[in-house]
């Protein structure tokens, strides 16, 4: 399942799992590729971003949008929505994005999506994306995985979601943490059908 053929907005949500660099790099790459991005971040996600990076995001969506646009570009193509902003387009099937990525995705968010429990805009957006048959990619970042986590992943995979754990490869000869981050981001971009030059294809 690929989002490359549908050139609408891509929703990108970041939750409180470790691995903020994955989500921020993905945001940068999507904007560099000229895609419109709807950005959402949970409160724990904001905490993790501040712990793992030098980025400090303000609480208000409009201010957050300004900070992210100044850092990553994409003015006019980046929209930030709050977690209780139920009038946001992705809260309804009539406004579903072309695709949605939760990166990184906590196992709590995974469980909520798997059960159809939509108590935040991230969860509702994922629910809408699934029910409308659009690509939903969940970049789960957790280890070890319990039977509960695995059962939730299987349930979502059967429902049509792509479970893409944050498992970087090493065959491309990474020389830095950034290279490892790019490996995972490249796999997400591949699933979205967004061209990139982050990591050469196998055999390339």
KETITOR-911820 format. One record per residue (C-alpha): residue number from 1; chain; x, y, z. Coordinates in nm, 4 decimals. Example, Ala and Ser with C-alpha at 12.3 -4.5 7.8 and 13.67 -1.06 7.14 Angstrom:
BEGIN
+-----+-------+----------+----------+----------+
:  nr : kette :       px :       py :       pz :
+-----+-------+----------+----------+----------+
:   1 :     A :   1.2300 :  -0.4500 :   0.7800 :
:   2 :     A :   1.3670 :  -0.1060 :   0.7140 :
+-----+-------+----------+----------+----------+
//
This chain:
BEGIN
+-----+-------+----------+----------+----------+
:  nr : kette :       px :       py :       pz :
+-----+-------+----------+----------+----------+
:   1 :     A :   0.0000 :   0.0000 :   0.0000 :
:   2 :     A :   0.1539 :   0.3324 :  -0.1040 :
:   3 :     A :   0.0537 :   0.6948 :  -0.0688 :
:   4 :     A :   0.2552 :   0.8033 :  -0.3704 :
:   5 :     A :  -0.0398 :   0.8101 :  -0.6104 :
:   6 :     A :  -0.2497 :   1.0412 :  -0.3954 :
:   7 :     A :  -0.0909 :   1.3850 :  -0.3707 :
:   8 :     A :  -0.2931 :   1.5205 :  -0.0793 :
:   9 :     A :  -0.1581 :   1.6115 :   0.2630 :
:  10 :     A :   0.0396 :   1.3650 :   0.4711 :
:  11 :     A :  -0.0403 :   1.3653 :   0.8421 :
:  12 :     A :   0.2633 :   1.3177 :   1.0657 :
:  13 :     A :   0.2121 :   1.2528 :   1.4358 :
:  14 :     A :   0.4820 :   1.2256 :   1.7020 :
:  15 :     A :   0.4119 :   1.0575 :   2.0349 :
:  16 :     A :   0.6134 :   1.0033 :   2.3516 :
:  17 :     A :   0.8339 :   0.7106 :   2.2504 :
:  18 :     A :   1.2068 :   0.7657 :   2.2330 :
:  19 :     A :   1.3259 :   0.8450 :   1.8826 :
:  20 :     A :   1.2214 :   1.2058 :   1.8254 :
:  21 :     A :   1.4944 :   1.2332 :   1.5614 :
:  22 :     A :   1.3006 :   0.9947 :   1.3365 :
:  23 :     A :   0.9881 :   1.2100 :   1.3321 :
:  24 :     A :   1.1692 :   1.5409 :   1.2910 :
:  25 :     A :   1.3858 :   1.4086 :   1.0080 :
:  26 :     A :   1.0762 :   1.2701 :   0.8375 :
:  27 :     A :   0.9085 :   1.6105 :   0.8687 :
:  28 :     A :   1.2128 :   1.7753 :   0.7099 :
:  29 :     A :   1.2228 :   1.5253 :   0.4224 :
:  30 :     A :   0.8507 :   1.5520 :   0.3465 :
:  31 :     A :   0.8685 :   1.9312 :   0.3332 :
:  32 :     A :   1.1854 :   1.9164 :   0.1203 :
:  33 :     A :   0.9950 :   1.6895 :  -0.1190 :
:  34 :     A :   0.7265 :   1.9553 :  -0.1588 :
:  35 :     A :   0.4563 :   1.7648 :   0.0295 :
:  36 :     A :   0.1898 :   1.9321 :   0.2416 :
:  37 :     A :   0.2211 :   1.8110 :   0.6014 :
:  38 :     A :  -0.0342 :   1.8118 :   0.8816 :
:  39 :     A :   0.1700 :   1.7880 :   1.2016 :
:  40 :     A :   0.0515 :   1.6658 :   1.5401 :
:  41 :     A :   0.2461 :   1.5998 :   1.8582 :
:  42 :     A :   0.1283 :   1.4659 :   2.1927 :
:  43 :     A :   0.2301 :   1.6284 :   2.5214 :
:  44 :     A :   0.4646 :   1.3371 :   2.6046 :
:  45 :     A :   0.6000 :   1.3736 :   2.2516 :
:  46 :     A :   0.6889 :   1.7360 :   2.3211 :
:  47 :     A :   0.8684 :   1.6299 :   2.6388 :
:  48 :     A :   1.0722 :   1.3688 :   2.4522 :
:  49 :     A :   1.1612 :   1.6189 :   2.1781 :
:  50 :     A :   1.2969 :   1.8576 :   2.4420 :
:  51 :     A :   1.4941 :   1.5747 :   2.6080 :
:  52 :     A :   1.6454 :   1.4270 :   2.2924 :
:  53 :     A :   1.7003 :   1.7340 :   2.0734 :
:  54 :     A :   1.7794 :   2.1034 :   2.1004 :
:  55 :     A :   1.4292 :   2.1914 :   1.9770 :
:  56 :     A :   1.1856 :   2.3550 :   2.2188 :
:  57 :     A :   0.8322 :   2.3593 :   2.0857 :
:  58 :     A :   0.5797 :   2.6144 :   2.2165 :
:  59 :     A :   0.2438 :   2.4865 :   2.3319 :
:  60 :     A :   0.0156 :   2.6773 :   2.0968 :
:  61 :     A :  -0.0260 :   2.5178 :   1.7512 :
:  62 :     A :   0.0162 :   2.8482 :   1.5647 :
:  63 :     A :   0.3422 :   2.9252 :   1.7457 :
:  64 :     A :   0.4632 :   2.5677 :   1.6996 :
:  65 :     A :   0.3901 :   2.5943 :   1.3284 :
:  66 :     A :   0.5989 :   2.9125 :   1.3043 :
:  67 :     A :   0.8952 :   2.7546 :   1.4886 :
:  68 :     A :   0.8894 :   2.4392 :   1.2761 :
:  69 :     A :   0.8489 :   2.6317 :   0.9508 :
:  70 :     A :   1.1463 :   2.8521 :   1.0395 :
:  71 :     A :   1.3591 :   2.5460 :   1.1166 :
:  72 :     A :   1.2528 :   2.3117 :   0.8371 :
:  73 :     A :   1.1004 :   2.5381 :   0.5738 :
:  74 :     A :   0.7743 :   2.4535 :   0.4062 :
:  75 :     A :   0.5972 :   2.7826 :   0.4735 :
:  76 :     A :   0.2422 :   2.7478 :   0.3502 :
:  77 :     A :   0.2682 :   2.3670 :   0.3327 :
:  78 :     A :   0.2914 :   2.2953 :   0.7051 :
:  79 :     A :  -0.0123 :   2.2980 :   0.9338 :
:  80 :     A :   0.0018 :   2.2139 :   1.3039 :
:  81 :     A :  -0.3074 :   2.0906 :   1.4877 :
:  82 :     A :  -0.3706 :   2.0633 :   1.8614 :
:  83 :     A :  -0.4692 :   1.7370 :   2.0251 :
:  84 :     A :  -0.8196 :   1.8649 :   2.1060 :
:  85 :     A :  -0.8741 :   2.0453 :   1.7749 :
:  86 :     A :  -1.1748 :   1.8385 :   1.6698 :
:  87 :     A :  -1.2556 :   2.0726 :   1.3801 :
:  88 :     A :  -0.9281 :   1.9720 :   1.2081 :
:  89 :     A :  -0.9900 :   1.8088 :   0.8668 :
:  90 :     A :  -0.8369 :   1.4740 :   0.9621 :
:  91 :     A :  -1.1017 :   1.4285 :   1.2338 :
:  92 :     A :  -1.3525 :   1.3382 :   0.9603 :
:  93 :     A :  -1.3534 :   1.0967 :   0.6705 :
:  94 :     A :  -1.4418 :   1.3822 :   0.4350 :
:  95 :     A :  -1.1080 :   1.5466 :   0.5207 :
:  96 :     A :  -0.8868 :   1.2376 :   0.5500 :
:  97 :     A :  -0.5187 :   1.2868 :   0.4584 :
:  98 :     A :  -0.3577 :   1.1003 :   0.1694 :
:  99 :     A :  -0.1631 :   0.9035 :   0.4303 :
: 100 :     A :  -0.0740 :   0.9198 :   0.7988 :
: 101 :     A :   0.2462 :   0.8302 :   0.9817 :
: 102 :     A :   0.2869 :   0.8022 :   1.3584 :
: 103 :     A :   0.6616 :   0.8370 :   1.4140 :
: 104 :     A :   0.7667 :   0.7479 :   1.6747 :
: 105 :     A :   0.4636 :   0.5518 :   1.7918 :
: 106 :     A :   0.4253 :   0.4484 :   2.1551 :
: 107 :     A :   0.2715 :   0.1136 :   2.2402 :
: 108 :     A :  -0.0007 :   0.3092 :   2.4208 :
: 109 :     A :  -0.0920 :   0.4882 :   2.0984 :
: 110 :     A :  -0.0696 :   0.1545 :   1.9181 :
: 111 :     A :  -0.3183 :   0.0047 :   2.1648 :
: 112 :     A :  -0.5592 :   0.2972 :   2.1356 :
: 113 :     A :  -0.5608 :   0.2800 :   1.7551 :
: 114 :     A :  -0.6002 :  -0.0984 :   1.7617 :
: 115 :     A :  -0.9070 :  -0.0701 :   1.9853 :
: 116 :     A :  -1.0611 :   0.2232 :   1.7963 :
: 117 :     A :  -1.0340 :   0.4383 :   2.1087 :
: 118 :     A :  -1.0082 :   0.7978 :   1.9854 :
: 119 :     A :  -0.9456 :   1.0245 :   2.2835 :
: 120 :     A :  -0.7021 :   1.2530 :   2.0975 :
: 121 :     A :  -0.6727 :   1.3912 :   1.7454 :
: 122 :     A :  -0.3779 :   1.1594 :   1.6776 :
: 123 :     A :  -0.5883 :   0.8543 :   1.7591 :
: 124 :     A :  -0.8913 :   0.9867 :   1.5724 :
: 125 :     A :  -0.6793 :   1.0750 :   1.2683 :
: 126 :     A :  -0.5361 :   0.7240 :   1.2608 :
: 127 :     A :  -0.8861 :   0.5762 :   1.2945 :
: 128 :     A :  -1.0128 :   0.7919 :   1.0068 :
: 129 :     A :  -0.7123 :   0.7034 :   0.7919 :
: 130 :     A :  -0.7779 :   0.3323 :   0.8410 :
: 131 :     A :  -1.1526 :   0.3460 :   0.7844 :
: 132 :     A :  -1.1060 :   0.5483 :   0.4644 :
: 133 :     A :  -0.8577 :   0.2949 :   0.3286 :
: 134 :     A :  -0.5630 :   0.5345 :   0.3266 :
: 135 :     A :  -0.2073 :   0.4262 :   0.4181 :
: 136 :     A :  -0.1382 :   0.4286 :   0.7924 :
: 137 :     A :   0.2246 :   0.3720 :   0.8946 :
: 138 :     A :   0.3123 :   0.3139 :   1.2596 :
: 139 :     A :   0.6824 :   0.3492 :   1.3459 :
: 140 :     A :   0.6781 :   0.1617 :   1.6749 :
: 141 :     A :   0.9758 :   0.2230 :   1.9039 :
: 142 :     A :   0.9748 :  -0.0227 :   2.1946 :
: 143 :     A :   1.1754 :  -0.3231 :   2.3126 :
: 144 :     A :   1.1217 :  -0.5913 :   2.4251 :
: 145 :     A :   0.7715 :  -0.6463 :   2.2905 :
: 146 :     A :   0.5108 :  -0.8202 :   2.5034 :
: 147 :     A :   0.2361 :  -1.0471 :   2.3718 :
: 148 :     A :  -0.0043 :  -0.7525 :   2.4125 :
: 149 :     A :   0.2099 :  -0.5331 :   2.1854 :
: 150 :     A :   0.2431 :  -0.8081 :   1.9262 :
: 151 :     A :  -0.1302 :  -0.8832 :   1.9290 :
: 152 :     A :  -0.2084 :  -0.5137 :   1.8764 :
: 153 :     A :   0.0369 :  -0.5005 :   1.5870 :
: 154 :     A :  -0.1192 :  -0.8088 :   1.4286 :
: 155 :     A :  -0.4683 :  -0.6647 :   1.4694 :
: 156 :     A :  -0.3646 :  -0.3405 :   1.2988 :
: 157 :     A :  -0.1722 :  -0.5177 :   1.0231 :
: 158 :     A :  -0.4840 :  -0.7200 :   0.9468 :
: 159 :     A :  -0.6825 :  -0.3951 :   0.9372 :
: 160 :     A :  -0.4456 :  -0.2572 :   0.6730 :
: 161 :     A :  -0.1896 :  -0.0596 :   0.8734 :
: 162 :     A :   0.1832 :  -0.0881 :   0.8049 :
: 163 :     A :   0.3836 :  -0.1743 :   1.1155 :
: 164 :     A :   0.7311 :  -0.0313 :   1.0549 :
: 165 :     A :   0.9422 :  -0.0654 :   1.3705 :
: 166 :     A :   1.2313 :   0.1757 :   1.4151 :
: 167 :     A :   1.4937 :  -0.0906 :   1.3340 :
: 168 :     A :   1.7846 :   0.0646 :   1.1423 :
: 169 :     A :   1.9928 :  -0.1559 :   0.9146 :
: 170 :     A :   2.3691 :  -0.1587 :   0.8814 :
: 171 :     A :   2.4361 :  -0.2925 :   0.5321 :
: 172 :     A :   2.4685 :   0.0627 :   0.3943 :
: 173 :     A :   2.7738 :   0.1289 :   0.6134 :
: 174 :     A :   2.6377 :   0.3934 :   0.8529 :
: 175 :     A :   2.9002 :   0.6237 :   1.0022 :
: 176 :     A :   2.6821 :   0.8311 :   1.2323 :
: 177 :     A :   2.3574 :   0.8314 :   1.4276 :
: 178 :     A :   2.2134 :   1.0489 :   1.1491 :
: 179 :     A :   2.2827 :   0.7675 :   0.9006 :
: 180 :     A :   2.0865 :   0.5250 :   1.1193 :
: 181 :     A :   1.7981 :   0.7707 :   1.1481 :
: 182 :     A :   1.7978 :   0.8196 :   0.7713 :
: 183 :     A :   1.7698 :   0.4435 :   0.7162 :
: 184 :     A :   1.4385 :   0.4256 :   0.9027 :
: 185 :     A :   1.3087 :   0.7492 :   0.7511 :
: 186 :     A :   1.3957 :   0.6176 :   0.4042 :
: 187 :     A :   1.1804 :   0.3086 :   0.4650 :
: 188 :     A :   0.8866 :   0.5320 :   0.5614 :
: 189 :     A :   0.9331 :   0.7493 :   0.2519 :
: 190 :     A :   0.9442 :   0.4347 :   0.0381 :
: 191 :     A :   0.6073 :   0.3248 :   0.1758 :
: 192 :     A :   0.4646 :   0.6709 :   0.1086 :
: 193 :     A :   0.5972 :   0.6737 :  -0.2462 :
: 194 :     A :   0.7978 :   0.9899 :  -0.1785 :
: 195 :     A :   1.1298 :   1.0005 :  -0.3712 :
: 196 :     A :   1.4479 :   1.0435 :  -0.1679 :
: 197 :     A :   1.8245 :   0.9969 :  -0.1814 :
: 198 :     A :   1.8811 :   0.9125 :   0.1862 :
: 199 :     A :   1.9917 :   0.5513 :   0.1453 :
: 200 :     A :   2.0764 :   0.3707 :  -0.1803 :
: 201 :     A :   1.8468 :   0.0773 :  -0.2623 :
: 202 :     A :   1.9699 :  -0.2755 :  -0.2026 :
: 203 :     A :   2.2073 :  -0.3677 :  -0.4825 :
: 204 :     A :   2.2239 :  -0.0069 :  -0.5980 :
+-----+-------+----------+----------+----------+
//
